[in-house]
């Protein structure tokens, strides 16, 4: 009975894991979770779309919009494109992050499917404005007849290449109805964040009270290269000290069911996708009104409106905000704004994934290789769980030795289940066997495994991170499926070391499990498979040593 329960629990864990993965896949494909999703009643009126007072009914974006005389700026890390209409940032290319080929185009999958890696993949692009995809950041003034994000600006700066300098200022200027606006984008070396200074000069004879808005506009298309094998979040997010991190899906905006912190004096607004983020961070302590809007069927806007101080005739006022558009590097995000590192999506296991990532990163700082860091992390986890796992392996070793006696009891009491259970319990007490002992180490490993799954999936630091030989990216599947095959071999070895089920059906199922797991692991990140493979190897060594020790102890008792 003990072994039956053990095998049953293993299968429950396996099928539960498969169900959770399938549930995530359904959410990714646009379906609803099997666990349901609570409907949130909208608490306040969504702010009107920012459009400029000249024509309040004009939508933020016209579908036929074309770029006016693009301005290209080069820094040490990015190539940024501005549109003179609004002096908006409409493109950025990351020089340190090449575009990734699909895992089905490389290695064994590429050979079998006849696919090839496209030539000249180029560098990763985030902000984009073309007929197929819209993803831009905008800003302007509202509250009067002021320059806004559709006003045509002129370029003031001459220098557009950072070169060897530590910083670069790019200035745009526009005038409307006696109000001049200067936008100064300040780039710094080794930073993806940009500081935008907005200076308002009042050349009229009346006091004005402008408000500056910071906006991100994006369609609901999935990012290029986004995998269908796992679920990642793409959409808006808000953060405030009061309500913390809040996701607002495109579906919620379309249904006018978005719930988020609308009035605050801190925090940020962002557009999140796998491994990358764009965020506006207004100055801390300044009151702001957050908003969302659906501009067209598949186009959405999120942003913040920040009031400026009153500007008297002949006077000027300046306000600023930080705009971060780049990879989700946690060390960088923490410096930009409180809570911005939460855009790294670790799912519901964030509380466990964050410390695991921290330990992993500290090991990486020592060894300089994420693959070896995963191996060492596995060893640390194994050492931490050693007392518990050792007790479980001892129970399994003793159970293996008494398997013939258990089979004899089953034959003897095959028609009396109650008597059989009593005899089995007596055997467990006599031999000091815990029938649940072999399950506990697995139960303890499952949360670590799932947390590491999210770490490998969500951490851009592991993107394109090599290990050894054929493993060039620990965040994507093994191109030659070597690690999953080795993992299946180690699972078979574990089965040989463990007691065999007396039930022939369960015995066959145990031999099927390595095949099922190896197939499933073919599409998992190679770093995750490396963790499980290393864990299996350590478990085999531990089980072999305990089996040998217990066998020696029993031989010594029989001899005496």
DOFI-848229 format. One line per 2 residues: number of its first residue (from 1); their letters; for each residue x, y, z of C-alpha. Coordinates in Angstrom, 3 decimals. Example, Ala and Ser with C-alpha at 12.3 -4.5 7.8 and 13.67 -1.06 7.14 Angstrom:
REM residues 2
1	AS	12.300/-4.500/7.800 ~ 13.670/-1.060/7.140
REM end
This chain:
REM residues 560
1	XX	0.000/0.000/0.000 ~ 2.825/2.411/0.822
3	XX	4.404/1.979/-2.561 ~ 1.044/2.300/-4.247
5	XX	0.518/5.620/-2.520 ~ 4.015/6.747/-3.456
7	XX	3.548/5.949/-7.136 ~ 0.117/7.561/-7.130
9	XX	1.513/10.781/-5.681 ~ 4.242/10.862/-8.319
11	XX	1.661/10.601/-11.067 ~ -0.493/13.257/-9.409
13	XX	2.508/15.616/-9.411 ~ 3.258/14.809/-13.040
15	XX	-0.257/15.299/-14.353 ~ -0.820/18.404/-12.212
17	XX	2.322/19.955/-13.692 ~ 1.149/19.102/-17.210
19	XX	-2.263/20.616/-16.483 ~ -0.748/23.857/-15.166
21	XX	1.439/24.146/-18.256 ~ -1.571/23.557/-20.491
23	XX	-3.573/26.153/-18.541 ~ -0.817/28.705/-19.131
25	XX	-0.790/27.809/-22.815 ~ -4.531/28.429/-23.051
27	XX	-4.129/31.850/-21.428 ~ -1.279/32.627/-23.840
29	XX	-3.463/31.743/-26.834 ~ -6.085/34.202/-25.618
31	XX	-8.362/31.765/-23.801 ~ -9.491/31.841/-20.197
33	XX	-7.778/30.101/-17.315 ~ -9.392/26.914/-16.064
35	XX	-9.166/28.455/-12.602 ~ -11.276/31.414/-13.701
37	XX	-10.505/35.106/-13.607 ~ -12.320/37.440/-11.245
39	XX	-14.152/40.288/-12.892 ~ -13.053/43.646/-11.513
41	XX	-15.555/46.447/-11.491 ~ -14.099/49.699/-12.763
43	XX	-13.769/52.121/-9.864 ~ -13.495/55.427/-11.656
45	XX	-14.062/57.060/-14.978 ~ -11.173/56.422/-17.359
47	XX	-9.476/59.753/-18.184 ~ -10.182/61.139/-21.619
49	XX	-7.567/60.477/-24.246 ~ -4.910/63.192/-24.331
51	XX	-5.196/64.954/-27.654 ~ -4.371/68.619/-27.309
53	XX	-6.969/71.333/-26.908 ~ -6.924/72.373/-30.563
55	XX	-9.098/69.433/-31.464 ~ -10.241/67.465/-28.412
57	XX	-12.063/64.886/-30.502 ~ -8.990/63.852/-32.468
59	XX	-7.717/60.407/-31.529 ~ -4.116/60.091/-30.436
61	XX	-3.074/58.217/-33.537 ~ -4.304/58.197/-37.082
63	XX	-4.005/54.834/-38.789 ~ -2.430/56.410/-41.872
65	XX	0.248/58.277/-39.886 ~ 3.614/58.517/-41.615
67	XX	6.937/59.506/-40.120 ~ 8.231/63.021/-40.863
69	XX	11.966/63.303/-41.415 ~ 13.181/60.729/-38.880
71	XX	16.035/61.826/-36.619 ~ 18.544/59.090/-35.719
73	XX	20.544/59.266/-32.494 ~ 23.334/56.830/-31.634
75	XX	24.516/56.088/-28.110 ~ 26.884/53.427/-26.793
77	XX	24.008/50.938/-26.380 ~ 21.172/51.948/-28.677
79	XX	20.222/53.528/-31.963 ~ 17.156/55.696/-31.335
81	XX	14.782/57.120/-33.937 ~ 12.685/60.264/-33.325
83	XX	9.817/61.641/-35.353 ~ 9.710/65.447/-35.670
85	XX	5.952/65.245/-35.284 ~ 5.732/65.485/-31.525
87	XX	9.486/64.844/-31.077 ~ 8.390/61.333/-30.143
89	XX	10.616/58.291/-29.840 ~ 9.390/55.828/-32.476
91	XX	12.264/53.336/-32.670 ~ 15.165/51.905/-30.711
93	XX	17.607/49.141/-31.565 ~ 19.723/47.463/-28.873
95	XX	23.310/46.989/-30.014 ~ 24.072/44.449/-27.269
97	XX	21.068/42.186/-27.899 ~ 20.953/40.395/-31.265
99	XX	17.640/39.040/-32.485 ~ 17.194/35.373/-31.674
101	XX	16.370/32.674/-34.219 ~ 13.521/30.325/-33.491
103	XX	14.624/27.126/-31.728 ~ 12.943/25.184/-34.569
105	XX	15.442/26.701/-37.035 ~ 18.587/25.460/-35.305
107	XX	20.151/22.130/-34.366 ~ 18.334/18.850/-34.799
109	XX	14.896/20.480/-35.099 ~ 16.151/22.620/-37.979
111	XX	17.587/19.578/-39.767 ~ 14.425/17.517/-39.333
113	XX	12.056/20.337/-40.314 ~ 14.316/21.599/-43.105
115	XX	14.507/25.083/-41.554 ~ 17.465/27.427/-41.645
117	XX	18.422/30.434/-39.574 ~ 17.618/33.591/-41.566
119	XX	20.641/35.577/-42.616 ~ 21.380/38.984/-41.084
121	XX	18.987/38.742/-38.179 ~ 20.324/42.048/-36.875
123	XX	19.871/43.534/-33.437 ~ 16.795/43.495/-31.224
125	XX	14.268/46.269/-31.892 ~ 11.651/47.305/-29.360
127	XX	9.972/50.601/-30.266 ~ 8.611/50.428/-33.809
129	XX	6.285/52.373/-36.078 ~ 5.306/50.811/-39.406
131	XX	2.255/49.420/-41.148 ~ 2.505/46.133/-39.264
133	XX	3.376/47.220/-35.737 ~ 2.989/50.314/-33.538
135	XX	4.944/50.755/-30.327 ~ 6.003/54.346/-29.519
137	XX	6.501/56.717/-26.577 ~ 5.014/60.191/-26.664
139	XX	4.708/63.317/-24.550 ~ 3.129/66.752/-24.819
141	XX	1.105/69.441/-23.091 ~ -2.604/69.469/-22.395
143	XX	-4.903/71.948/-20.652 ~ -4.766/74.622/-23.333
145	XX	-3.706/75.521/-26.888 ~ -0.204/74.105/-26.370
147	XX	2.255/72.011/-28.413 ~ 1.385/68.359/-28.025
149	XX	2.446/65.047/-29.551 ~ 1.084/65.907/-32.993
151	XX	2.777/69.299/-33.193 ~ 5.719/69.436/-35.597
153	XX	8.951/70.193/-33.734 ~ 12.300/71.284/-35.092
155	XX	15.646/69.760/-34.179 ~ 17.873/72.188/-32.288
157	XX	20.877/69.957/-31.546 ~ 23.735/69.438/-33.981
159	XX	25.363/66.434/-32.299 ~ 23.438/63.159/-32.622
161	XX	26.216/60.632/-31.886 ~ 27.439/60.105/-28.323
163	XX	30.846/58.904/-29.526 ~ 33.277/58.775/-26.592
165	XX	31.344/61.257/-24.456 ~ 29.639/60.303/-21.196
167	XX	26.340/61.956/-22.114 ~ 24.417/63.385/-25.023
169	XX	21.619/65.986/-25.031 ~ 19.195/66.046/-27.958
171	XX	16.923/69.108/-28.039 ~ 13.680/69.689/-29.968
173	XX	11.585/72.848/-29.970 ~ 8.074/73.882/-31.038
175	XX	5.833/76.937/-30.646 ~ 2.051/77.243/-30.694
177	XX	-0.146/80.222/-29.762 ~ 2.705/82.015/-28.028
179	XX	3.783/78.999/-25.938 ~ 7.194/77.491/-26.677
181	XX	8.082/73.962/-25.595 ~ 11.621/72.631/-25.503
183	XX	12.112/68.882/-25.141 ~ 15.594/67.841/-24.049
185	XX	16.381/64.113/-24.108 ~ 19.431/63.381/-21.950
187	XX	21.250/60.125/-22.733 ~ 23.976/58.747/-20.453
189	XX	26.662/56.202/-21.187 ~ 25.932/52.655/-19.948
191	XX	22.263/53.526/-19.399 ~ 19.054/52.550/-21.186
193	XX	17.146/55.205/-19.287 ~ 16.596/58.656/-20.825
195	XX	15.743/61.799/-18.870 ~ 13.233/64.038/-20.647
197	XX	13.229/67.696/-19.576 ~ 10.198/69.641/-20.773
199	XX	10.615/73.409/-20.609 ~ 7.545/75.610/-21.142
201	XX	8.114/79.287/-22.034 ~ 5.068/81.550/-21.799
203	XX	5.305/84.327/-24.404 ~ 1.659/85.328/-23.988
205	XX	0.142/88.010/-21.761 ~ -1.781/85.516/-19.627
207	XX	-0.796/83.047/-16.947 ~ -1.029/79.462/-18.179
209	XX	-1.417/76.213/-16.227 ~ -0.242/73.425/-18.513
211	XX	-0.157/69.739/-17.745 ~ 2.417/67.427/-19.257
213	XX	1.454/63.918/-20.246 ~ 3.749/60.932/-20.721
215	XX	2.293/58.215/-22.882 ~ 3.108/54.778/-24.273
217	XX	1.208/53.550/-27.279 ~ 1.213/49.963/-28.491
219	XX	-0.888/47.503/-30.422 ~ -1.783/44.174/-28.854
221	XX	0.414/42.049/-31.143 ~ 2.632/39.458/-29.514
223	XX	6.362/40.299/-29.618 ~ 8.380/38.938/-32.506
225	XX	9.795/35.507/-31.709 ~ 7.502/35.010/-28.710
227	XX	7.327/31.299/-27.980 ~ 4.126/29.275/-28.137
229	XX	5.642/26.837/-25.652 ~ 5.158/28.999/-22.577
231	XX	3.083/31.934/-21.444 ~ 4.578/35.420/-21.004
233	XX	2.772/38.673/-20.279 ~ 2.538/41.414/-22.875
235	XX	0.676/44.561/-21.900 ~ 0.454/47.611/-19.637
237	XX	1.474/47.737/-15.986 ~ 1.276/50.349/-13.231
239	XX	3.072/50.743/-9.921 ~ 2.421/52.892/-6.882
241	XX	3.638/52.696/-3.318 ~ 0.043/52.165/-2.179
243	XX	-1.218/49.502/-4.602 ~ 2.152/48.084/-5.695
245	XX	2.477/46.280/-9.039 ~ -0.674/46.067/-11.161
247	XX	-1.098/44.475/-14.588 ~ -3.800/45.825/-16.878
249	XX	-4.432/43.594/-19.857 ~ -5.431/44.829/-23.283
251	XX	-8.646/42.855/-22.866 ~ -9.495/44.732/-19.664
253	XX	-8.955/48.065/-21.414 ~ -11.135/47.017/-24.360
255	XX	-13.866/45.844/-21.974 ~ -13.540/49.073/-19.942
257	XX	-12.821/46.869/-16.976 ~ -9.318/48.083/-16.144
259	XX	-8.525/48.466/-12.456 ~ -5.398/50.375/-11.438
261	XX	-4.217/53.265/-9.281 ~ -5.543/56.337/-11.090
263	XX	-4.367/59.113/-8.758 ~ -0.986/59.034/-7.059
265	XX	2.108/61.076/-6.332 ~ 4.591/58.321/-7.034
267	XX	5.178/55.269/-9.197 ~ 5.347/54.627/-12.918
269	XX	3.458/53.379/-15.945 ~ 4.922/50.772/-18.297
271	XX	4.407/48.531/-21.295 ~ 5.811/45.072/-20.613
273	XX	6.811/42.210/-22.871 ~ 9.098/39.213/-22.545
275	XX	12.603/40.335/-21.459 ~ 11.987/44.036/-22.320
277	XX	10.053/46.998/-20.943 ~ 9.252/50.625/-21.696
279	XX	8.304/52.828/-18.729 ~ 7.609/56.463/-17.910
281	XX	8.714/57.483/-14.404 ~ 7.552/61.005/-13.466
283	XX	9.329/62.823/-10.649 ~ 8.633/61.259/-7.261
285	XX	6.263/63.307/-5.099 ~ 4.451/65.013/-7.969
287	XX	0.733/64.387/-8.276 ~ -0.236/62.547/-11.423
289	XX	-3.338/61.025/-13.016 ~ -2.839/57.651/-14.677
291	XX	-5.015/56.612/-17.593 ~ -5.612/53.924/-20.211
293	XX	-7.480/54.125/-23.518 ~ -8.319/52.029/-26.545
295	XX	-7.496/54.099/-29.623 ~ -8.695/51.640/-32.236
297	XX	-9.542/47.963/-32.449 ~ -6.013/46.761/-31.700
299	XX	-4.286/49.946/-30.536 ~ -3.994/51.067/-26.922
301	XX	-2.465/53.912/-24.911 ~ -1.400/54.167/-21.262
303	XX	0.131/57.133/-19.537 ~ 0.307/59.713/-16.766
305	XX	-0.771/63.363/-16.684 ~ 1.323/65.569/-14.382
307	XX	0.240/69.174/-13.632 ~ 2.933/71.841/-13.904
309	XX	3.185/74.971/-11.822 ~ 1.442/78.047/-13.176
311	XX	3.629/79.927/-15.661 ~ 3.304/83.720/-15.601
313	XX	3.633/85.862/-18.746 ~ 7.265/86.024/-19.833
315	XX	8.254/83.240/-17.409 ~ 9.185/79.599/-17.904
317	XX	8.883/76.324/-16.027 ~ 10.595/72.974/-16.379
319	XX	9.559/69.478/-15.385 ~ 11.219/66.155/-16.045
321	XX	10.623/62.416/-16.130 ~ 12.698/59.333/-16.810
323	XX	11.832/57.120/-19.761 ~ 13.331/53.624/-19.660
325	XX	13.112/51.499/-22.788 ~ 15.343/48.474/-22.730
327	XX	16.041/45.004/-21.348 ~ 14.664/43.948/-17.997
329	XX	18.050/44.040/-16.274 ~ 17.074/43.867/-12.631
331	XX	20.109/45.760/-11.328 ~ 19.324/48.621/-13.744
333	XX	15.582/48.660/-13.099 ~ 16.029/48.928/-9.340
335	XX	18.084/52.093/-9.884 ~ 15.538/53.713/-12.199
337	XX	12.517/53.527/-9.883 ~ 11.200/51.609/-6.869
339	XX	9.324/48.494/-7.934 ~ 10.353/48.664/-11.583
341	XX	12.184/45.348/-11.218 ~ 8.761/43.712/-10.698
343	XX	8.164/43.811/-14.457 ~ 10.396/40.709/-14.545
345	XX	7.594/38.156/-14.601 ~ 8.209/35.280/-12.187
347	XX	4.556/34.324/-11.946 ~ 2.972/33.296/-8.647
349	XX	6.285/31.948/-7.344 ~ 7.953/35.382/-7.260
351	XX	8.530/35.066/-3.505 ~ 10.748/32.026/-4.167
353	XX	12.069/32.919/-7.624 ~ 13.582/36.254/-6.562
355	XX	15.898/34.779/-3.887 ~ 16.814/31.947/-6.244
357	XX	17.756/34.484/-8.909 ~ 19.760/36.458/-6.340
359	XX	21.731/33.371/-5.289 ~ 22.201/32.377/-8.932
361	XX	23.491/35.843/-9.837 ~ 25.918/35.856/-6.892
363	XX	27.326/32.496/-8.010 ~ 27.562/33.815/-11.570
365	XX	29.590/36.771/-10.302 ~ 32.093/34.256/-8.934
367	XX	32.286/31.737/-11.785 ~ 31.397/33.954/-14.768
369	XX	29.203/31.310/-16.453 ~ 25.449/30.933/-15.953
371	XX	25.553/27.210/-16.743 ~ 28.083/26.437/-14.021
373	XX	26.132/28.768/-11.738 ~ 23.065/26.539/-12.259
375	XX	25.143/23.440/-11.496 ~ 26.473/24.982/-8.287
377	XX	23.000/26.191/-7.322 ~ 21.741/22.624/-7.715
379	XX	24.490/21.389/-5.417 ~ 23.577/24.019/-2.807
381	XX	19.901/23.020/-2.964 ~ 20.878/19.373/-2.660
383	XX	23.056/20.088/0.375 ~ 20.275/22.110/2.008
385	XX	17.817/19.241/1.538 ~ 20.336/16.489/2.307
387	XX	19.044/15.484/5.778 ~ 15.480/15.110/4.504
389	XX	16.401/13.444/1.232 ~ 18.821/11.071/2.980
391	XX	16.048/9.881/5.296 ~ 13.792/9.327/2.302
393	XX	16.453/7.419/0.381 ~ 17.110/5.200/3.410
395	XX	13.424/4.290/3.524 ~ 13.487/3.506/-0.193
397	XX	16.649/1.422/0.192 ~ 15.090/-0.614/3.004
399	XX	11.912/-0.963/0.976 ~ 13.907/-2.349/-1.931
401	XX	15.403/-5.004/0.317 ~ 12.030/-6.126/1.704
403	XX	10.298/-6.173/-1.689 ~ 10.359/-10.018/-1.833
405	XX	8.724/-10.186/1.617 ~ 6.117/-7.650/0.533
407	XX	5.366/-9.754/-2.544 ~ 5.000/-12.808/-0.336
409	XX	2.522/-10.967/1.911 ~ 0.506/-9.898/-1.122
411	XX	0.332/-13.488/-2.333 ~ -0.574/-14.734/1.131
413	XX	-3.342/-12.204/1.802 ~ -4.501/-11.536/-1.728
415	XX	-8.107/-12.174/-0.721 ~ -7.991/-10.215/2.531
417	XX	-7.128/-6.542/1.945 ~ -7.545/-5.568/5.584
419	XX	-5.186/-8.281/6.802 ~ -2.720/-7.390/4.045
421	XX	-2.669/-3.743/5.125 ~ -2.075/-4.753/8.733
423	XX	0.793/-7.039/7.737 ~ 2.350/-4.347/5.566
425	XX	2.178/-1.772/8.382 ~ 3.787/-4.252/10.737
427	XX	6.574/-4.858/8.210 ~ 7.142/-1.092/7.869
429	XX	7.414/-0.725/11.670 ~ 9.772/-3.656/12.002
431	XX	12.087/-2.497/9.221 ~ 11.764/1.213/10.145
433	XX	10.414/2.137/6.719 ~ 8.500/5.343/6.034
435	XX	6.304/4.680/2.983 ~ 6.123/8.430/2.319
437	XX	9.867/8.939/2.726 ~ 10.646/8.715/-0.972
439	XX	8.008/11.320/-1.864 ~ 9.174/14.098/0.442
441	XX	12.411/14.939/-1.446 ~ 10.406/15.175/-4.681
443	XX	7.785/17.421/-3.063 ~ 10.537/19.733/-1.829
445	XX	12.210/19.836/-5.249 ~ 9.038/20.747/-7.170
447	XX	8.762/24.388/-5.891 ~ 12.469/24.975/-6.568
449	XX	12.096/23.480/-10.032 ~ 9.068/25.630/-10.882
451	XX	10.693/28.789/-9.466 ~ 13.824/28.136/-11.517
453	XX	11.582/27.610/-14.547 ~ 10.283/31.174/-14.123
455	XX	13.779/32.536/-13.444 ~ 15.147/31.036/-16.658
457	XX	12.105/32.154/-18.610 ~ 11.881/35.680/-17.209
459	XX	15.485/36.774/-16.636 ~ 16.957/38.586/-19.639
461	XX	20.387/38.094/-18.055 ~ 20.248/34.451/-19.219
463	XX	19.209/35.382/-22.755 ~ 21.982/34.194/-25.111
465	XX	23.957/32.950/-22.080 ~ 26.268/30.082/-23.186
467	XX	27.284/27.051/-21.143 ~ 29.712/24.665/-22.862
469	XX	30.108/23.065/-26.281 ~ 26.784/23.106/-28.173
471	XX	24.779/25.044/-25.527 ~ 24.835/28.677/-26.640
473	XX	21.655/29.895/-24.941 ~ 20.505/28.532/-21.588
475	XX	17.109/30.227/-21.957 ~ 16.142/28.205/-25.062
477	XX	15.821/24.436/-25.661 ~ 18.907/22.300/-26.234
479	XX	19.321/22.450/-30.037 ~ 20.532/18.841/-30.230
481	XX	18.379/17.430/-27.400 ~ 21.435/15.983/-25.672
483	XX	20.554/17.197/-22.173 ~ 16.962/15.821/-22.265
485	XX	18.313/12.464/-23.487 ~ 20.882/12.336/-20.691
487	XX	18.155/13.262/-18.225 ~ 16.035/10.322/-19.416
489	XX	19.028/7.992/-18.941 ~ 19.530/9.221/-15.374
491	XX	15.829/8.695/-14.643 ~ 16.139/5.066/-15.792
493	XX	19.143/4.631/-13.512 ~ 17.125/6.012/-10.604
495	XX	14.374/3.504/-11.307 ~ 16.914/0.664/-11.167
497	XX	18.175/1.885/-7.792 ~ 14.687/2.211/-6.316
499	XX	12.359/-0.621/-5.248 ~ 10.321/-2.065/-8.081
501	XX	6.535/-1.890/-7.780 ~ 4.957/-5.239/-7.101
503	XX	2.079/-4.262/-9.368 ~ 3.144/-4.978/-12.997
505	XX	0.998/-2.104/-14.311 ~ 2.717/0.372/-12.015
507	XX	6.084/-1.090/-12.957 ~ 5.408/-0.411/-16.641
509	XX	4.236/3.100/-15.852 ~ 7.462/3.818/-13.973
511	XX	9.479/2.873/-17.053 ~ 7.291/5.072/-19.255
513	XX	7.838/8.164/-17.092 ~ 11.438/8.856/-18.251
515	XX	10.289/8.788/-21.864 ~ 7.387/11.154/-21.157
517	XX	9.560/13.539/-19.158 ~ 12.353/13.574/-21.740
519	XX	9.884/14.436/-24.523 ~ 8.414/17.223/-22.408
521	XX	11.880/18.526/-21.550 ~ 12.830/18.718/-25.246
523	XX	11.059/22.098/-25.391 ~ 12.137/23.377/-21.969
525	XX	14.990/25.844/-21.517 ~ 18.321/23.987/-21.555
527	XX	19.229/25.668/-18.251 ~ 16.197/24.063/-16.622
529	XX	17.098/20.645/-18.027 ~ 20.661/21.172/-16.799
531	XX	19.316/21.756/-13.290 ~ 17.199/18.579/-13.342
533	XX	19.997/16.522/-14.898 ~ 22.472/17.677/-12.248
535	XX	19.926/16.943/-9.540 ~ 19.381/13.438/-10.928
537	XX	23.113/12.714/-11.012 ~ 23.503/13.861/-7.394
539	XX	20.438/11.825/-6.377 ~ 21.834/8.705/-8.065
541	XX	25.138/9.114/-6.237 ~ 23.358/9.674/-2.939
543	XX	20.969/6.736/-3.429 ~ 23.786/4.412/-4.526
545	XX	25.856/5.280/-1.462 ~ 22.907/4.828/0.920
547	XX	21.932/1.521/-0.725 ~ 25.508/0.319/-0.341
549	XX	25.677/1.423/3.305 ~ 22.376/-0.230/4.254
551	XX	23.336/-3.431/2.436 ~ 26.615/-3.493/4.389
553	XX	24.782/-2.923/7.682 ~ 22.346/-5.748/6.941
555	XX	25.173/-8.104/5.959 ~ 26.950/-7.271/9.212
557	XX	23.801/-7.997/11.251 ~ 23.260/-11.320/9.500
559	XX	26.884/-12.263/10.068 ~ 26.604/-11.552/13.774
REM end
